[in-house]
């Protein structure tokens, strides 16, 4: 037997095994493709969310600094919300109002996580101080003593 006869038998067998192997790899790749695509989409979404959150955090810090320096207190909460919405829409075109609200709440939660809740301050009892009542004569200058109407 010479080498050509051996190769003429081995080539078809080798070709059959390689074809079967590549068919198996192809089927497994088709099964794995949706998971890979989902991973890539998730990774892109997470990267996009992280980018938007960092932009939002920068805007939040700018607004906090401006309101700290602003001497007029007024309705700062609503003005901060409007300013945040305006600036985030400029920096991230196409963002929806609900996404802005979620982002603002996430940043506010992160920003205020170490601060005491307002509820604690409200729940603490405040020492009540009795009102000081003074009576004046019709001229508005002379102070009168109150009349005690309670009898024992």
C-alpha positions, 0 to 999 in steps of 0.5 A: 500500500502506498501513501496515496491509497492511505490518504484517499481513505483517511481524507473522507473520514477526516472530512466527516469528523471535521464537518460533524465537529463544526456542525456541533460548534455551530449549534452551540454558538446559536444557543449561546448567541442570545445570551451574548447579545443580552450581555452586550446590551446589558453592558451597554445599558449599564455603561450608558446609565453610569454615564448619565448618572455621572452627568446628573451628579455633576449637575446636582453638585453645580445646583447645590453650589449655586443654591449655597451661594444664593442669598435668596432662599425662596422656594429652593426645592422646586427651583432645584428640581426645575434647574436639574431637569433643564440641565439634564435635558441639555446634556442628555438629549432624548431622556424622558421625564420619568428617567429624569425623575428616577435619576434625580431620586437616585442621586438625591438618595446617594447625596443624602444617605448620611444625613438624618431624616427630617422625620427625626427632627419632626418627631423630637418634642419641642419644648413649648414656651408659653406666650407672653400676653400684654394688654395696653390701654387704647392709647397704645402706650400704657401697659395694663395688668390683666384681670384674673377672672378665675376664682377658687 
